Amino acid sequence: LKPRSRRLFLRGPARGAMAGSDEQQVVAPQKGSIMGGRGLAAALQRTATPQQRGGDRAGSGGSVITLRGSTETVVEFFGYAISSILYQRGVYPADRFAPVSKYGLSILVVQEESLKRFVGEVLQRLRGWMLRSQVKKLVVVIASQATGETLERWTFNVQVHEEVAEEDGVVSRSQADAVREQKEIQAIIRQITASVTFLPLLDEPCSFDLLVYTDKAAEVPEAWDESDPKYIVGGCQQVKLRSFSTKIHKVDGAVAYRYDEHEPSDRCKELGA
């Protein structure tokens, strides 16, 4: 029997009000409840580079990767992916982002302080849950600020190798595996960057929510609550994104977007919904 999962939700500071709520347990953080801490920069700095990880990553004689090392890779990717989505979809003004070099690419990363703190808190919480193999998926929801209706839903499904679902688990790993992983992540970031060419223009002020699907056993902090999944109501279409694997975790993504010309339905039937 697979453990039942639940959806946890944390609202992001938007350009004004925030939309939303999630299905079984939604969290709207109380003011100041998660705005302490060191934020996105600190969260990403905690993730060692391949050179810093040494034996935990391929290269420099390293031949294995642990659950902890794999978790750091996935959490780091989520941080850059969230920033890239918010920039490319115009949820925040361009002057709130700055370029950084990562994965052989130039990626726009959030610089606005409250937003950095928010994303940093989410990444730290994700890290803890993933070390216990309790995360099923991360969803970035972009909604109309005026109506609260979901316009886009970026879903990243997380699968973990069952045999190494313990913190001390290790998997053999070669230099070729490390190169392949970087290329796979690079391809996803490039797809996010190219999203402006195939997604409808968001011509209204938008807000965003972050939803995390976890096992029922996951410990939920006070600043989080259960939430509805914020599906797109009415017609929508979906574009599948590339996937990447650390040999312990596999992450695959898709973006669903509202498409009014499509035949309406109760909600969009998204991949892995």
C-alpha positions in Angstrom: 0.0 0.0 0.0 1.3 3.4 -0.9 1.1 6.1 1.8 -1.6 8.6 1.2 -0.4 12.0 0.2 -1.5 15.5 1.0 -1.1 18.9 -0.5 0.6 21.7 1.5 0.5 25.2 0.4 2.5 28.4 1.1 1.5 31.7 -0.4 4.1 33.9 -2.1 4.3 37.6 -1.6 2.8 39.0 -4.9 2.4 42.4 -6.4 -0.4 43.3 -4.0 -2.8 40.6 -2.7 -2.3 36.9 -2.8 -4.7 34.4 -4.3 -5.6 31.0 -3.2 -5.9 28.1 -0.9 -5.3 24.4 -1.4 -7.3 21.2 -1.0 -6.7 19.2 2.2 -4.5 21.6 4.1 -3.6 25.1 2.9 -1.2 27.5 4.5 -1.3 31.2 4.4 1.6 32.3 6.5 0.9 34.8 9.2 2.6 38.1 8.7 6.2 37.8 9.7 5.8 34.1 10.5 8.2 33.0 7.7 9.9 36.2 6.9 12.8 35.7 9.2 15.9 33.7 8.2 18.5 34.3 5.5 16.4 33.6 2.4 17.0 32.2 -1.0 20.7 33.1 -1.2 21.5 31.2 2.0 19.3 28.3 1.0 21.1 27.9 -2.3 24.5 28.5 -0.7 23.8 25.4 1.5 23.8 23.4 -1.6 27.3 22.4 -2.4 28.7 22.5 -5.9 29.9 19.3 -7.4 33.5 20.4 -6.6 32.6 21.0 -3.0 30.8 17.7 -2.5 33.8 15.6 -3.5 33.1 11.9 -2.9 29.3 12.5 -2.7 29.3 13.4 -6.4 31.0 12.1 -9.5 34.3 13.7 -10.4 37.5 14.1 -8.5 37.5 10.4 -7.7 33.9 10.4 -6.3 31.9 7.4 -7.3 28.6 7.5 -5.2 25.8 9.9 -4.4 23.8 9.8 -1.2 20.2 10.7 -0.5 21.4 13.9 1.1 23.5 14.9 -1.9 20.6 14.1 -4.3 18.2 16.1 -2.2 20.5 19.1 -2.4 20.6 18.8 -6.2 16.8 18.7 -6.5 16.2 21.5 -4.0 18.8 23.7 -5.7 17.1 23.0 -9.1 13.7 24.0 -7.6 15.1 27.3 -6.4 16.4 28.3 -9.8 13.3 26.9 -11.6 10.9 29.0 -9.3 12.9 32.1 -10.0 13.0 31.5 -13.7 9.3 30.9 -13.9 8.5 34.1 -12.0 10.7 36.1 -14.2 9.8 34.6 -17.6 6.0 34.8 -16.8 6.3 38.4 -15.6 4.8 37.8 -12.2 7.3 40.4 -10.8 9.0 43.3 -12.5 12.3 42.5 -14.2 14.3 44.8 -11.9 13.6 42.4 -9.0 15.9 39.8 -10.6 19.6 39.6 -11.3 21.5 37.1 -13.5 23.6 34.4 -12.1 25.7 31.7 -13.8 24.4 28.2 -13.2 24.2 24.9 -15.2 26.3 26.6 -17.9 23.5 29.1 -18.3 22.6 32.7 -17.2 19.6 32.4 -15.0 17.6 35.3 -13.6 17.2 34.9 -9.8 15.0 36.9 -7.4 16.6 39.8 -5.6 13.6 41.4 -3.9 14.1 40.8 -0.1 10.7 39.6 1.0 10.5 37.3 -2.1 14.0 35.9 -1.4 13.1 35.1 2.2 9.8 33.4 1.2 11.4 31.2 -1.5 14.3 30.4 0.9 11.9 29.3 3.6 10.1 27.0 1.1 13.4 25.5 -0.1 14.5 24.7 3.5 11.2 23.1 4.3 11.4 21.0 1.1 14.9 19.9 2.0 13.7 18.5 5.3 10.8 16.7 3.8 12.9 15.3 1.0 15.5 13.9 3.3 12.6 11.8 4.7 11.4 10.9 1.2 8.0 12.6 1.9 7.7 14.9 -1.1 5.6 13.8 -4.1 5.5 17.0 -6.1 6.0 20.7 -6.1 3.5 22.9 -7.9 4.0 26.6 -8.9 0.5 28.1 -9.4 0.1 31.5 -11.2 -3.2 33.1 -10.6 -5.1 36.3 -11.6 -4.7 38.8 -8.8 -8.1 40.2 -9.5 -10.2 37.0 -9.6 -7.9 34.4 -7.9 -8.5 32.1 -10.9 -5.6 29.8 -11.8 -4.0 30.7 -15.1 -1.0 28.4 -15.1 0.1 25.3 -13.1 3.8 24.3 -13.2 4.0 20.7 -11.8 7.3 19.0 -10.9 6.7 15.3 -9.9 9.4 13.8 -7.6 10.1 10.1 -7.5 12.6 8.5 -5.2 14.5 5.2 -5.5 12.8 3.0 -3.0 15.9 1.1 -2.0 17.7 4.3 -0.9 14.8 6.0 0.8 16.9 6.3 3.9 19.4 9.1 4.7 22.3 6.8 4.6 21.5 5.2 1.3 24.1 5.5 -1.5 24.1 4.8 -5.2 27.1 4.4 -7.5 27.6 7.3 -9.9 30.1 8.0 -12.7 31.4 11.2 -14.2 29.1 10.5 -17.2 26.1 10.4 -14.9 27.0 13.9 -13.5 27.4 15.3 -17.0 24.1 13.8 -18.1 22.3 15.2 -15.0 23.6 18.7 -15.7 22.5 18.5 -19.4 19.1 17.3 -18.3 18.6 20.2 -15.8 19.9 22.6 -18.4 17.3 21.4 -20.9 14.5 22.0 -18.4 15.7 25.6 -17.6 15.9 26.3 -21.3 12.3 25.1 -21.7 11.2 27.5 -18.9 13.1 30.3 -20.7 11.4 29.4 -24.0 7.9 29.3 -22.4 7.2 32.9 -23.6 7.1 31.5 -27.1 4.3 29.0 -26.5 2.3 30.2 -23.4 -0.4 32.8 -23.6 0.6 36.4 -22.6 -0.3 37.1 -19.0 -1.7 40.6 -19.5 -3.0 41.2 -16.0 -1.4 41.5 -12.5 -0.7 38.0 -11.2 0.2 36.3 -7.9 1.7 32.9 -7.3 1.3 30.1 -4.8 3.5 27.1 -4.0 2.0 23.8 -3.3 3.9 20.8 -2.0 2.3 17.3 -2.1 3.6 15.2 0.8 3.0 11.9 2.6 0.4 12.1 5.4 3.2 11.5 7.8 5.0 14.7 7.0 5.3 17.2 9.9 3.6 20.5 9.0 5.0 23.7 10.5 2.6 26.3 11.9 3.1 28.6 8.9 1.7 26.0 6.5 -1.8 24.7 6.1 -3.7 22.3 3.9 -5.0 23.5 0.5 -7.1 22.7 -2.5 -4.9 21.8 -5.6 -5.9 25.0 -7.4 -6.6 23.3 -10.7 -7.4 25.3 -13.8 -11.2 25.5 -14.2 -12.5 25.3 -17.8 -10.5 24.7 -20.9 -6.7 24.2 -20.7 -3.8 22.7 -22.4 -0.6 21.2 -21.2 3.0 21.0 -22.3 5.3 18.3 -20.9 8.7 19.4 -19.7 11.9 17.4 -19.8 13.0 15.3 -16.8 16.2 14.8 -14.9 17.6 12.0 -12.7 20.2 12.0 -9.9 20.0 8.2 -9.8 18.2 8.6 -6.5 15.5 11.1 -7.4 13.8 11.6 -10.7 12.0 14.9 -11.4 9.7 15.4 -14.4 7.6 18.4 -15.1 4.7 19.9 -17.1 3.0 23.2 -17.4 -0.8 23.5 -17.8 -2.3 26.8 -18.9 -5.8 28.1 -19.3 -6.9 27.9 -22.9 -10.4 29.3 -23.4 -10.8 28.0 -27.0 -10.5 24.5 -25.7 -13.7 22.6 -24.9 -14.6 23.5 -21.2 -14.5 20.9 -18.5 -14.9 20.9 -14.7 -11.1 21.1 -14.4 -8.1 20.6 -16.5 -7.0 16.9 -16.4 -3.3 17.5 -15.9 -0.5 15.0 -16.0 -0.1 13.3 -12.6 -3.0 15.4 -11.1 
